[in-house]
Amino acid sequence: MKNSNQLQQRALKAVTAQLPIDIDGSNVIVEDGLSYTRSPIKAHDYATGLFSAFGGAVEYLGRMRGLPAQTLTVNRRLSGLSLNSLQLTFSNGRALGFDDYTTGPDNGIYRTRDNRFFGMIGLHPKLRDGITEYLGATSREGLRRAISQRDAQDLEDSFAQRRLPGGIVRTPQEWLDHPQGRACAEHPMVLVDQLSKGGSHRRLGNATVRPLEGVRVVELANVVAGPTTGRALAEQGAEVIKLACVGGPVTIGIWLDANWGKRQFRMNIKGPAGQAKLRELLAGADVLLNSMSPGRLTELGLGPEALQQINPNLILADFSFAPKNSPWFDRKGFEQIAQSVSGIVSVNSQDRYVDDPTHISVLINDFCSAYNLATGIVSALAAREEQGGFWYVEHSLLRNATEAVRYVRPMNDERYAPVSIADLRRWAIDQDTPNGVFTRLTPPVTFSHTPSKAWRPTGLPFGGVEGLSWQDKPIGSDDPLATPHYPSRIVAEGRLHDFVECYGIEDRGDGGGDVSFFSPGLAVLSRNQGLEAI
C-alpha cells in the first residue's frame, strides 16, 4: 500500500490473512486526508485498509477473468465519509434521513442500578414495543428510571431472553474476558471455507468489461450491513436480485442508500409459490447473501445441505450479529449494541465533551462489516473459479467490532475537519432516476480501468414477482463503457438543502434519545466550533 500508515496496513492484513487468495495491497495508492471522526479509534485508517482489501479482491478476480491489472486509489477521508453514506444521500437536493429527525428514547445508553451503562435500540416498531413493554415505560424519564432500578447483567440477560437488542457498555478488556468476546477474538475475521467439492464446476469465464459481470446474487438481507454488501457487489457488475419479505420492516433512508444497482422484489418466501421461485433463482445463482435471523434459512428448508442439492456451486454468505457457533449466535443486535459490548463506546468516550458514554460518530461496524463480507465473497468466487465446489463465507458485527476497537491512537494526535460542502463538491455524484435526481457519495475505491457504477437506481420494492428471473442481458450490457452517474450538479449549483457541517452521526450517544448531530453533546461542540447550517 503506497503512502499508507501502519494502521491501514494492519487492517488490510487482518481481513486478507486467511483468505484463499493472495492480496498484498501492492497495487493500492492511499491518498491522505483529515479525519472528521473525533475519536481515539481511528475509523478512517481502519476503513482505508478494509476498502483496500475489497478492491484488491475485486482486482484479483478481474485479472483472473482476463481484465488488465489495475491500480486502486483509496482516499482516507472518503473512506471515513463512506461510513456515514446514508447521512450524505439526497433526493432532489433534500436529505433522506439521519440528519433532520430524532428517534425515540428507546434508542439510547442509560445508567443502571449497579452504576454501569446499558445500551439498547428499538429500531423497528416490534423492537420498540418489546423494550417499552418490558421496562414498563415509554418516555425518556420513565425508561431512565426503570433502567436505574435494574442491574446491568440482569438487563442484558432479560433482553436476550426476549429477543431484544441490548448490551452492557464494556471496556475492551472486559470484552476479551467475556466468553463471547473470546470467541470473537479467536474466530477468523472473515471465514471462507469450501464445504463440498462435488458437482459440476461452474466457471464465470472471461470478463469483457467489469470484474463481477455474469455473477448472480440472491440477496435476503435487511437494514445496513447485508444490503450494503449487495450494493458493493452490484457496483462491480454483479446482477443482484433483492428479495424483501412481505410485511417486513423498512427504514426508508437506510434502504435507499443501500440498494443501488439491484432488482428489488417483495415476495412471501414462506409460501409454496415463493419457495418455488426462490429455489429456481438459487439454482442459477452464484451467491446467496443472507442476513436473516440465525436458523431462518434452515427453517425454510434451505440449510447448507439442502442448498448444495439445489446448486452444488453456490456460495452461501452469512451475516449475523455474532459469529456462528459462538455463545451469542442467536441474539439480535445492531451497530450500536456491537459498539457498546465490544469496548468501542468505552474507548470512544475517553476525554470526550460529554459525561455519559457515546458511540463513535460513524457506523464503523455496519459499513466495515459489509465490505469485509464482500471481500470474502469475491475471494470465494476467485477460489471457486479454480477449484469448483460449494463455498461458505461468514462474518458478523461483533467480529468486526472486536477488531476495530484495536485501532487506537490518542484523540488529539491529529487535526479534525467537519464534513463540509467541499467534501461533497469533490466526492458527490448525481444519478437520474424515475423519482428524480439522487445525490450520493462515490464508491470508496477508485479502479484505474473498471469504474464502480450502479446501473439500476435505488428505490422501494413495491412490485410483485412478475418478471423475476435471471436476465440474459442485464441492464447496461448494451453500452458497458457508459456511466450512469456524473459529478454532482446539485451540489455545484448550490441546490443542496438540509445539510449541516458536522463531525458525523452522533447516534444515540448522550444517555438516550437523539440521533445524529442534533444530540446534546454534538450541539454543544458545534456551537463551540462556530458551525452553522447551510
Wavefront OBJ file of the C-alpha trace (Angstrom):
o trace
v 0.000 0.000 0.000
v 1.771 3.108 -1.225
v 1.667 6.120 1.134
v -0.118 4.074 3.789
v 0.380 4.034 7.539
v 0.714 1.103 9.939
v -2.947 1.074 10.973
v -4.112 0.904 7.365
v -1.675 -1.907 6.599
v -2.743 -3.805 9.705
v -6.416 -3.556 8.733
v -5.750 -4.941 5.259
v -3.798 -7.861 6.707
v -6.499 -8.565 9.303
v -9.033 -9.212 6.536
v -6.811 -10.934 3.988
v -4.651 -13.174 6.192
v -6.968 -16.197 5.997
v -8.497 -15.710 2.559
v -7.962 -18.362 -0.147
v -6.356 -15.788 -2.479
v -3.285 -13.577 -2.063
v -3.958 -9.850 -1.626
v -0.901 -7.861 -0.574
v -2.044 -4.305 -1.309
v 0.936 -3.543 -3.544
v -1.356 -2.057 -6.219
v -3.114 0.305 -3.770
v -2.348 4.025 -3.592
v -3.573 5.668 -0.394
v -4.410 9.369 -0.503
v -4.149 11.119 2.838
v -6.966 13.221 4.237
v -8.172 14.691 7.504
v -10.485 12.772 9.811
v -13.840 14.143 10.817
v -14.424 11.335 13.322
v -13.243 12.806 16.621
v -12.245 9.636 18.439
v -9.265 7.681 19.774
v -10.476 4.899 17.461
v -9.042 5.658 14.039
v -12.033 4.748 11.928
v -10.666 6.445 8.797
v -7.498 4.341 8.845
v -9.356 1.144 9.676
v -11.801 1.662 6.819
v -8.998 2.579 4.408
v -7.356 -0.794 4.986
v -10.609 -2.727 4.664
v -11.689 -0.953 1.477
v -8.223 -1.624 0.046
v -8.718 -5.322 0.757
v -12.063 -5.298 -1.056
v -10.563 -3.516 -4.038
v -7.692 -5.989 -4.069
v -10.072 -8.948 -4.164
v -12.099 -7.409 -6.998
v -8.944 -6.625 -8.978
v -7.649 -10.171 -8.410
v -10.849 -11.741 -9.758
v -10.939 -9.352 -12.704
v -7.352 -10.214 -13.614
v -8.166 -13.905 -13.291
v -11.002 -13.337 -15.776
v -8.776 -11.644 -18.353
v -9.134 -7.966 -17.442
v -5.986 -5.819 -17.227
v -4.090 -5.346 -13.984
v -5.340 -2.277 -12.158
v -4.168 0.370 -9.739
v -6.546 1.144 -6.875
v -6.856 4.523 -5.158
v -8.349 4.808 -1.679
v -8.691 8.214 -0.036
v -8.510 8.287 3.764
v -11.134 10.999 4.175
v -13.540 9.473 1.666
v -13.179 6.161 3.498
v -14.429 7.812 6.666
v -17.233 9.599 4.838
v -18.331 6.247 3.415
v -19.004 5.013 6.946
v -21.844 7.548 7.075
v -23.009 7.365 3.461
v -26.669 7.253 4.477
v -26.207 10.663 6.111
v -24.922 12.005 2.793
v -27.673 10.765 0.482
v -30.117 13.279 -1.003
v -33.187 13.137 -3.242
v -33.702 16.182 -5.459
v -31.412 18.099 -3.132
v -33.202 17.090 0.074
v -31.678 14.912 2.790
v -33.137 11.428 3.111
v -32.611 10.526 6.659
v -30.278 10.677 9.575
v -29.710 14.391 9.810
v -33.065 16.045 10.388
v -35.095 13.970 12.829
v -34.808 12.312 16.199
v -35.578 8.801 17.314
v -37.399 7.787 20.457
v -35.931 7.304 23.911
v -35.942 3.525 23.382
v -32.689 4.185 21.498
v -30.004 5.137 23.962
v -27.455 4.435 26.678
v -28.652 4.620 30.291
v -27.082 4.237 33.732
v -28.036 1.086 35.678
v -28.539 0.444 39.393
v -25.033 -1.001 39.769
v -23.526 2.118 38.159
v -22.847 0.515 34.787
v -24.220 1.700 31.455
v -26.617 -0.228 29.241
v -27.311 0.404 25.556
v -30.450 -0.558 23.679
v -32.079 0.143 20.330
v -35.690 -0.133 19.190
v -35.063 0.475 15.508
v -38.340 -1.088 14.353
v -41.816 -0.870 15.934
v -41.758 -4.500 17.091
v -38.471 -3.969 18.928
v -39.568 -0.614 20.311
v -42.784 -2.115 21.659
v -40.900 -5.042 23.183
v -38.499 -2.716 25.010
v -41.149 -0.367 26.328
v -43.426 -3.235 27.379
v -40.640 -4.984 29.302
v -39.473 -1.808 31.029
v -42.995 -0.517 31.607
v -42.254 2.964 30.302
v -42.313 4.940 27.074
v -40.831 8.336 27.968
v -37.152 9.065 28.344
v -37.539 9.794 32.033
v -39.610 6.648 32.550
v -37.063 4.467 30.774
v -34.207 6.109 32.657
v -35.948 5.393 35.944
v -36.777 1.786 35.008
v -33.204 1.023 33.961
v -31.765 2.727 37.033
v -33.676 0.194 39.147
v -32.085 -2.830 37.450
v -28.547 -4.226 37.355
v -26.734 -4.271 34.019
v -26.293 -8.043 33.771
v -29.956 -8.632 34.578
v -30.917 -6.240 31.809
v -28.608 -7.901 29.280
v -29.908 -11.367 30.142
v -33.540 -10.257 30.109
v -33.182 -8.518 26.754
v -31.601 -11.662 25.284
v -34.418 -13.865 26.603
v -36.965 -11.567 24.960
v -35.027 -11.362 21.677
v -34.448 -7.633 22.165
v -31.213 -5.822 21.215
v -29.329 -4.515 24.230
v -25.930 -4.816 25.887
v -23.666 -3.657 28.689
v -21.099 -0.974 27.906
v -17.832 -2.858 28.476
v -14.172 -1.977 28.243
v -12.105 -3.811 25.610
v -10.503 -5.957 28.317
v -13.870 -6.820 29.854
v -14.985 -7.875 26.397
v -11.977 -10.134 25.832
v -12.534 -11.669 29.285
v -16.153 -12.464 28.365
v -16.895 -15.838 26.667
v -18.409 -14.079 23.653
v -15.507 -11.670 23.354
v -13.004 -14.524 23.467
v -14.990 -16.391 20.826
v -14.870 -13.335 18.567
v -11.135 -12.838 19.029
v -10.446 -16.484 18.158
v -12.747 -16.529 15.122
v -11.391 -15.767 11.619
v -12.010 -12.171 10.652
v -13.813 -13.397 7.536
v -14.442 -17.128 7.294
v -14.142 -18.541 3.759
v -14.474 -22.305 3.578
v -15.068 -24.859 0.837
v -17.789 -27.169 2.186
v -18.010 -29.501 -0.782
v -16.065 -30.282 -3.947
v -18.829 -32.251 -5.576
v -20.986 -31.395 -8.556
v -20.259 -29.800 -11.881
v -17.715 -26.997 -11.964
v -19.409 -23.687 -12.790
v -16.943 -21.159 -14.118
v -17.562 -17.488 -14.744
v -15.072 -17.441 -17.597
v -13.570 -14.331 -19.141
v -14.998 -10.899 -18.399
v -15.299 -8.247 -21.096
v -15.504 -5.015 -19.076
v -16.359 -5.472 -15.402
v -14.808 -7.774 -12.772
v -18.107 -9.219 -11.492
v -20.071 -9.295 -14.731
v -22.051 -12.514 -15.000
v -22.094 -13.032 -11.218
v -25.631 -13.662 -9.968
v -26.518 -12.813 -6.370
v -29.733 -13.523 -4.451
v -29.964 -11.137 -1.501
v -32.038 -11.919 1.598
v -30.857 -9.058 3.779
v -32.185 -6.020 5.606
v -31.040 -2.862 7.429
v -27.442 -1.688 6.656
v -24.624 -4.237 6.510
v -26.109 -7.058 4.426
v -27.685 -4.789 1.788
v -24.505 -2.690 1.584
v -22.614 -5.883 0.751
v -25.034 -6.437 -2.120
v -24.566 -2.847 -3.260
v -20.773 -3.248 -3.278
v -21.090 -6.346 -5.486
v -23.577 -4.657 -7.834
v -21.226 -1.698 -8.280
v -18.620 -4.113 -9.677
v -21.001 -5.626 -12.225
v -22.893 -8.367 -10.380
v -26.580 -8.925 -11.086
v -28.203 -8.678 -7.653
v -31.812 -9.694 -7.014
v -33.003 -8.427 -3.651
v -35.985 -10.249 -2.167
v -37.780 -8.284 0.543
v -40.171 -10.149 2.798
v -43.803 -9.109 2.536
v -44.646 -7.092 5.635
v -41.018 -6.757 6.702
v -39.775 -3.503 8.241
v -38.300 -0.819 6.011
v -36.259 2.167 7.209
v -36.508 4.454 4.197
v -33.240 6.388 4.391
v -31.193 3.262 5.050
v -32.988 1.332 2.316
v -32.443 3.940 -0.379
v -28.743 4.264 0.454
v -28.008 0.532 0.483
v -29.893 -0.739 -2.549
v -28.306 0.853 -5.583
v -27.733 -1.460 -8.519
v -30.278 -4.134 -7.588
v -33.513 -5.542 -8.927
v -35.891 -5.472 -5.979
v -38.990 -7.556 -5.354
v -41.347 -8.200 -2.455
v -42.091 -11.902 -2.062
v -43.502 -14.253 0.555
v -40.664 -16.754 0.807
v -42.642 -18.852 3.309
v -45.441 -19.739 0.896
v -45.227 -22.523 -1.700
v -45.092 -20.174 -4.693
v -42.382 -18.053 -3.100
v -40.418 -21.129 -2.063
v -40.528 -22.485 -5.608
v -39.417 -19.180 -7.121
v -36.599 -18.790 -4.588
v -35.299 -22.286 -5.318
v -35.469 -21.570 -9.035
v -33.359 -18.445 -8.568
v -30.869 -20.232 -6.328
v -30.368 -22.978 -8.906
v -28.935 -20.384 -11.287
v -27.192 -18.178 -8.726
v -23.552 -17.816 -7.783
v -24.124 -16.271 -4.348
v -26.824 -16.344 -1.685
v -26.352 -13.307 0.563
v -28.199 -13.944 3.814
v -28.564 -11.747 6.887
v -31.847 -13.132 8.168
v -32.035 -14.267 11.776
v -29.811 -17.276 12.554
v -31.576 -20.518 11.720
v -34.130 -18.885 9.445
v -32.762 -20.448 6.258
v -32.876 -23.902 7.836
v -36.483 -23.281 8.929
v -37.261 -22.565 5.280
v -35.682 -25.868 4.252
v -32.621 -24.085 2.872
v -29.813 -25.124 5.181
v -26.344 -25.761 3.715
v -27.047 -29.391 2.781
v -30.301 -28.501 1.032
v -28.628 -25.634 -0.802
v -25.885 -27.957 -2.031
v -28.566 -30.174 -3.540
v -30.137 -27.189 -5.282
v -26.831 -25.746 -6.503
v -23.548 -27.568 -5.818
v -21.564 -24.488 -6.953
v -23.314 -21.922 -4.768
v -21.519 -19.552 -2.377
v -23.541 -19.129 0.819
v -22.615 -15.852 2.528
v -23.998 -15.486 6.057
v -24.018 -12.269 8.036
v -25.143 -12.070 11.659
v -24.698 -10.166 14.906
v -22.316 -12.744 16.409
v -20.059 -15.396 14.838
v -21.544 -18.778 14.075
v -21.442 -21.287 16.957
v -20.488 -18.573 19.467
v -22.415 -18.064 22.751
v -24.461 -15.148 21.407
v -25.002 -16.503 17.892
v -28.794 -16.384 18.108
v -29.020 -12.912 19.662
v -30.377 -9.821 17.959
v -28.101 -6.837 17.687
v -27.289 -3.764 15.688
v -24.387 -1.356 15.193
v -24.934 0.409 18.497
v -25.052 -2.790 20.564
v -21.869 -4.103 18.954
v -20.184 -0.810 19.818
v -21.425 -0.994 23.415
v -20.386 -4.521 24.328
v -17.038 -4.648 22.477
v -15.381 -1.628 24.070
v -15.851 0.837 21.212
v -18.187 3.055 23.251
v -15.852 2.865 26.248
v -12.738 3.840 24.287
v -14.567 6.466 22.250
v -15.837 8.124 25.442
v -12.387 8.817 26.857
v -11.610 12.558 27.081
v -14.921 13.468 25.496
v -17.004 16.602 25.683
v -19.951 14.758 27.315
v -20.108 12.936 30.633
v -22.053 9.858 29.570
v -20.788 7.175 27.156
v -21.231 7.998 23.492
v -20.972 5.983 20.299
v -18.321 6.731 17.740
v -19.833 9.082 15.160
v -19.687 6.637 12.244
v -21.323 3.278 11.578
v -17.983 1.528 11.911
v -19.497 -1.937 12.223
v -22.258 -1.804 9.622
v -20.199 -0.452 6.745
v -16.886 -2.107 7.556
v -18.626 -5.447 8.048
v -20.380 -5.032 4.710
v -17.110 -4.644 2.845
v -15.436 -7.409 4.847
v -18.179 -9.811 3.795
v -17.966 -8.582 0.195
v -14.209 -9.228 0.242
v -14.864 -12.766 1.424
v -17.477 -13.348 -1.281
v -15.221 -12.107 -4.085
v -12.315 -14.209 -2.813
v -14.619 -17.253 -2.723
v -15.664 -16.547 -6.315
v -11.992 -16.485 -7.319
v -11.262 -19.715 -5.448
v -14.331 -21.397 -6.939
v -13.146 -20.427 -10.404
v -10.127 -22.684 -9.876
v -11.494 -25.363 -7.549
v -15.255 -25.503 -8.065
v -17.468 -26.692 -5.246
v -19.845 -25.221 -2.657
v -18.396 -22.413 -0.531
v -19.345 -20.829 2.769
v -18.487 -17.227 3.743
v -19.309 -15.824 7.180
v -18.835 -12.526 9.023
v -20.518 -10.667 11.888
v -20.883 -7.262 13.501
v -19.243 -8.438 16.708
v -16.226 -9.897 14.906
v -15.667 -6.578 13.192
v -16.158 -4.626 16.429
v -13.638 -6.822 18.241
v -11.059 -5.899 15.598
v -11.986 -2.235 15.153
v -11.507 -1.340 18.821
v -7.788 -2.195 18.496
v -7.063 0.727 16.117
v -6.419 3.336 18.778
v -4.275 6.450 18.968
v -4.572 9.494 21.282
v -7.566 11.500 20.116
v -5.629 14.764 19.938
v -2.814 13.303 17.845
v -4.416 14.656 14.694
v -6.430 17.601 13.431
v -10.094 17.146 12.526
v -12.242 18.862 9.918
v -16.043 18.617 9.910
v -17.928 17.147 6.973
v -18.493 20.069 4.625
v -19.859 21.089 1.277
v -16.279 20.936 -0.015
v -16.343 17.172 0.583
v -19.487 16.837 -1.495
v -18.097 19.016 -4.257
v -15.238 16.564 -4.533
v -16.963 13.215 -3.982
v -20.720 13.539 -4.527
v -22.286 12.073 -7.659
v -25.757 12.555 -9.145
v -27.809 9.900 -10.886
v -31.111 10.358 -12.690
v -33.905 8.025 -11.574
v -37.669 7.744 -12.177
v -38.051 9.606 -8.859
v -35.768 12.492 -9.734
v -32.081 13.081 -9.111
v -30.363 11.240 -6.286
v -27.100 12.572 -4.859
v -24.745 10.258 -3.004
v -21.067 9.598 -2.338
v -18.933 7.990 -4.995
v -17.839 4.439 -4.003
v -14.743 4.374 -1.764
v -12.373 2.520 -4.123
v -11.311 4.031 -7.452
v -10.256 1.412 -10.027
v -7.943 2.567 -12.805
v -9.714 0.590 -15.562
v -13.149 -0.534 -14.328
v -15.062 2.319 -12.649
v -17.598 1.395 -9.983
v -21.177 2.131 -11.021
v -24.748 1.077 -10.311
v -26.866 0.863 -13.432
v -30.110 0.339 -11.567
v -31.282 3.272 -9.452
v -32.293 2.759 -5.878
v -35.957 2.531 -4.951
v -38.519 0.725 -2.843
v -39.740 -2.805 -3.732
v -43.408 -2.034 -4.259
v -43.863 -4.538 -7.071
v -44.620 -8.248 -7.067
v -42.669 -11.080 -8.638
v -43.617 -10.605 -12.292
v -40.508 -10.930 -14.414
v -38.499 -12.355 -11.546
v -35.804 -14.384 -13.291
v -32.159 -14.060 -14.254
v -31.520 -11.854 -17.274
v -29.536 -12.907 -20.306
v -28.604 -9.261 -20.937
v -28.508 -7.305 -17.666
v -29.126 -3.562 -17.792
v -26.093 -1.656 -19.057
v -24.736 -4.550 -21.113
v -25.601 -2.804 -24.401
v -23.215 0.046 -23.598
v -20.884 -1.327 -20.920
v -18.429 1.574 -21.080
v -21.066 4.194 -20.282
v -21.511 5.568 -16.764
v -24.999 6.309 -15.375
v -23.818 8.840 -12.775
v -21.953 12.139 -13.077
v -20.263 14.688 -10.759
v -22.979 16.311 -8.698
v -24.600 19.294 -10.390
v -26.961 19.619 -7.435
v -24.003 20.406 -5.183
v -22.111 22.505 -7.742
v -25.155 24.716 -8.377
v -25.900 25.230 -4.690
v -29.206 23.340 -4.772
v -28.449 21.041 -1.827
v -30.642 21.595 1.223
v -30.799 20.174 4.766
v -27.034 19.920 5.039
v -25.200 20.846 8.235
v -21.453 20.771 8.734
v -20.813 18.133 11.385
v -18.454 15.547 12.810
v -20.625 12.596 11.861
v -23.649 10.801 13.223
v -23.712 11.161 16.995
v -26.013 8.197 17.097
v -27.944 7.723 20.355
v -24.862 8.886 22.129
v -25.735 11.029 25.103
v -27.734 8.939 27.512
v -30.707 8.261 25.310
v -32.812 9.710 22.639
v -31.451 11.967 19.981
v -29.994 10.831 16.716
v -27.388 12.488 14.506
v -25.636 15.738 15.238
v -28.701 17.108 16.995
v -27.639 15.103 20.061
v -26.934 17.424 23.017
v -23.200 16.744 23.128
v -22.573 17.458 19.473
v -24.804 20.515 19.570
v -22.516 21.920 22.267
v -19.454 21.068 20.189
v -20.978 22.669 17.103
v -21.644 25.898 18.983
v -18.102 25.901 20.313
v -16.714 25.382 16.813
v -18.984 28.022 15.307
v -20.572 25.596 12.839
v -23.651 26.854 11.042
v -26.380 25.233 8.973
v -26.020 25.740 5.260
l 1 2 3 4 5 6 7 8 9 10 11 12 13 14 15 16 17 18 19 20 21 22 23 24 25 26 27 28 29 30 31 32 33 34 35 36 37 38 39 40 41 42 43 44 45 46 47 48 49 50 51 52 53 54 55 56 57 58 59 60 61 62 63 64 65 66 67 68 69 70 71 72 73 74 75 76 77 78 79 80 81 82 83 84 85 86 87 88 89 90 91 92 93 94 95 96 97 98 99 100 101 102 103 104 105 106 107 108 109 110 111 112 113 114 115 116 117 118 119 120 121 122 123 124 125 126 127 128 129 130 131 132 133 134 135 136 137 138 139 140 141 142 143 144 145 146 147 148 149 150 151 152 153 154 155 156 157 158 159 160 161 162 163 164 165 166 167 168 169 170 171 172 173 174 175 176 177 178 179 180 181 182 183 184 185 186 187 188 189 190 191 192 193 194 195 196 197 198 199 200 201 202 203 204 205 206 207 208 209 210 211 212 213 214 215 216 217 218 219 220 221 222 223 224 225 226 227 228 229 230 231 232 233 234 235 236 237 238 239 240 241 242 243 244 245 246 247 248 249 250 251 252 253 254 255 256 257 258 259 260 261 262 263 264 265 266 267 268 269 270 271 272 273 274 275 276 277 278 279 280 281 282 283 284 285 286 287 288 289 290 291 292 293 294 295 296 297 298 299 300 301 302 303 304 305 306 307 308 309 310 311 312 313 314 315 316 317 318 319 320 321 322 323 324 325 326 327 328 329 330 331 332 333 334 335 336 337 338 339 340 341 342 343 344 345 346 347 348 349 350 351 352 353 354 355 356 357 358 359 360 361 362 363 364 365 366 367 368 369 370 371 372 373 374 375 376 377 378 379 380 381 382 383 384 385 386 387 388 389 390 391 392 393 394 395 396 397 398 399 400 401 402 403 404 405 406 407 408 409 410 411 412 413 414 415 416 417 418 419 420 421 422 423 424 425 426 427 428 429 430 431 432 433 434 435 436 437 438 439 440 441 442 443 444 445 446 447 448 449 450 451 452 453 454 455 456 457 458 459 460 461 462 463 464 465 466 467 468 469 470 471 472 473 474 475 476 477 478 479 480 481 482 483 484 485 486 487 488 489 490 491 492 493 494 495 496 497 498 499 500 501 502 503 504 505 506 507 508 509 510 511 512 513 514 515 516 517 518 519 520 521 522 523 524 525 526 527 528 529 530 531 532 533 534
